[in-house]
């Protein structure tokens, strides 16, 4: 067993090794990453502002979508600023408090994303399977309660996980990733981590249960959609973007979790980096684009706002 570090935890500095092969082209990587971050913020803000300004879009589905975009900015901002700093200043270190904060934000983003998609599946189930009761079931109070519980539940899950990790004495400071992840820090411990593993399995069971609920919802939605052309059109317009978003995020997150726990450190670093950041980069960027293109009302409102701005400039 390795000897625990004698340094106080708030004085520990972790070394991130994920950028080792990018130093010769770091300015190119910095420019591309900055463009990607700005564009991610931009497309999410467009949807948020559009939904906020247009009273016709103050419906449960659009409020849940707005929440998804806010969470996308929240998650992206936990990853991009640090990686941009590392690229610009050739820095590959992060303090212990900074690492714990990044873990808390990234994991709460992931949990919030998954829980939000579950709530959105429930909303679509009620809209298509119980259309006459929709407004009596999805009241304004219920919508805001679901949004609040989504964030509280996500922060609670993340806080417990971070607390279990923070109690561990560490025997190393080298993290073989671009950012701080919970399992990467747990692996640096030289004591028993059974409790952390158990909590990880509890979280897995919780979110697999959410996946099952989503699948049950969609089985009922598909059955209802087959009954009429109107329902099929509603399914294609509102449910298909949700299914694409859900599939994209689930695959991205599964890759990261499986690779973090069971992947080999000897494999290609570029491949490890792609698999590690996919759930932080792709969903926040792709979600607003998918919904913006597929949802007619959003697309029309964005076009109207853009045309007004162009007309005002002319």
N, C-alpha and C positions, 0 to 999 in steps of 0.2 A: 504494500500500500504506500502511495506517495505521501510526503509530508505536507500537511495543510499550509497555505500561505500565512505568514505571520503579519502581513500588512492588514490594517483595518479595512473593512469592506468599502467604505466611502473613499478610500485612497487607492483602491485597485484600478488598474487601467488595462482593459482588454485590448488585444491586438487582433485586428480583422485581416484575414489572409485572402479574401476573395478577389482582390484587385491585383494580385501579383503579376499577372500576365498582360496587363493593360497599360503599363507605364509608358511604353514607347509611343502610344497613340492616345494618351490621356486627354489631350485637348479636343480631339475628335469625339471621344467618348463623352466628354463634358458637354460639348455643344449638342450632341444628339440627345443626351439625357435631359438637358435643360429644355430643349424644344418639346420633348415628350411630356415633361412635367407641366410646362405652360399650356400645352394643348389639352392635357387631361383636365387641368383646372378650368380652362376655357369652355370645353364642351359640357362639363358638369354645371358650371355657372349659368350657361345659356338655358339649360333645362330648369334649373332652380328659379332663375329670374322670371322665365316665361310662365311657370306655374304660379309663382307668387303674384305676378302682376295681372294675370288673366283670371277673373272671377269664375269664368265658365270651367276652368280647370281645377277648381277647388272641390274636387271629388275624391273619395277615398283612394282610388287607384292612382291618381296623379300625386296625391300627398305621400303615398307610400313610395312612389317613384322618386319624388323630391328627396325623401329621406335616404333612399339608396344612393342618390347623387351626392348628398352631404357626406354620407359615410365614405363614398369613393374619394372625395377630397381629403377627408380625415385620414384614411389609410395611406393615400399617396404621400401626404405630408409627413407621415412617420418614416417614410423610406427615402424619398428623393432628396430633401435638403442635406441629409448626412452623406449620401453617396456623392452628391455634387461637391460638398466640402472636401471629401476625401480625394476626389479627382482633381480639384483645383489646387489644393494646397499639399498634395502628396501625403496626406495624413491617413493613417490606417489604425487609429486607436479610438477608443471610446471609454469614458469613465464608467465605474460601476453604477452610479445613479442614472447616468445617461442610458446605459444598457438596459437597466430595469424599466425605465420609462419607455424606451423603444419597444420592449417586449409587451408592456401593458397596452400601448396604443395599437401595435400591429395585431395582437391577438384579439383585442376588443373589436377592431375593425373586421377581422375574419368572422368572429362570432356574430356580430351585428349584421353582417352581409347575409349570412346563412339564415339567421332568424328573420330578417326582413323578407327574404325570398319565401320563407315559410308563411309569413303573414300575407304576402301578396298572393300566394297560392290559395289561401283561405278566402281572400277577397274575391278572386276570380271564380272560385267554387260557388260562393253565394250569388255572385252576379249572373252566372250562367245556369246554375241548377235551381236557384230560387229567386228568379228575377223580380217577381211581384213583392217579395218580402225584403228585397235588397236594402232599401233605404230605412226600413224599420230595424233591420239587423245591424247594418253598418252605419250607425249614428255617428255624429261628429264627436261625441264624448267617447264612444268606443274606439274610434280611429286614433284619437290622441292618447287614449289609455294604452292601446297596442304599441304605439310608437314609443311611449315612455318606458313601457315594460321591456321592449326590445333593447333599448340602450342600457337600462338598469341591469337586465339579465346578462348582457354582454360584458359590462364592466365588472359585475360580480364574478362571473366565470374567470375573467382575466386576472382580477385581483387575487383570487384564491390561488390560481396557478402561480402568479408571481410571488405571493407570500410563501408558498411551499418551496420555491426555488431560492428565495432570499435567505431562508434558514440554513441552507447547505454551506458547509465550509468548502472552499475551493482549493484545488491543488495545481491549477494552471490558469493561464490567461489567454491562450491562443484559441481563437474562434475561426474555424475554416469556412466562413461565410461572408457575404457582403454586408450583413447587418446582424444585430443581436437576435437570436431566437432562443426560446425557452429551453428546448432540448439540447442546444449547443452548450448552454451554460450548465445544465444538469450533468452533462457528460464530463464537465471539468471537476465535478465533485469527487472526493475520495472516501465518501461514506455511503451507506446504503440509501438507495433512492426508490425503494419499493413504494413509498407513499406517493411520490411523484408519478410513478408508473400507474398506480391504481387510479389516481385522479385523471390521468390521461385516458384510461379506459372508460371512466365514467363520462368524460366529455365526448368520447367517441360514441358511446351508447346513446347519449343525449341527442347528438346531431344525426346519427343514423336513424333514430326515432323520428326526427323532424323530416328526414328524407322519405321515410315510409308514409308519413302523413301527407306529404306533397304528392307522392305517387298515388295514394288513395284518392286524394282530391282530383287529380287529373284523370284517373279512371272514370270517376263520376262525371267530370266535365266532358270528356270525349263521348261518353254515352249520351249525355244531354245534347251535345253538338250534332250528333248524327240525326236527330229528330227533325231539324229544320235548317233551311238555308241561312236564315238570319243568325241562328246560333253558331253555325259553322263559320260565318263571316266574322262574328264577334270573337270566336276562338282564334282565328288566324290573325286578327288585328291585335288582340290584347294578351292572349295566352302564349302564342308562339315566341314573341320576344322574351317573355318570362322563362320559357323552357330553354331557350338558347343561353340566356344569362345564367340560369341555374346550372346547366350542363357545363358551361365554360368554367364557372367558379368551382364547382365540385371537382372537376378533373384537375384543375390547377392546384387546388388545396390538397387533394389526395396525393398528387405527385410530390408536393413539398413534404408532407407528413411522412409518407412512406420512405422517401429518399433520406430525410433527416434521421430516421430511426434505423433503417436497414441498408442504406446506400453505402457504397465503398468510397473512401477518401482517395483512393488511387485512380479513380476514373477521371476523365477529362474535366479540367476546372471550368471551362466555358459551359459545358453541359450542366455541371452542378449549379453554376450561377443562374442559368436560364430556368432550371427547374425550381430554384429557390425563390426567384423573384416573380415568377409568372403570375401568381395569385395577387401580387401587389401592383403589378403593372397592367396586365391585360383587362381584368374586370372593370376597374375604375375608368379606363379609356374606352372600352368597347360598349359598356352598358348604355351610356347616354346616346351613343351613335345608333345602336340597335333600336332603342325605344324612339329616338327622334325620327328615324326613317320609317318605322313601322306604324307608329300611332298617328293616325291622320290628323287629329286635333292638335297634337303637339307640333307636327310638321307644318301645318297651316298657320298656327300662331307664331312660330319662329319666323316663317316667311313673311308674315304681315309686319312683325316688328322690324325685320331687316329692311323691308321695302319702305317703311315709315322713316327709318334712319337715313336711307339713301335719298329719299325725297326731301328730307329736311336739309341735307348737305347740298343738294342741288339748288 
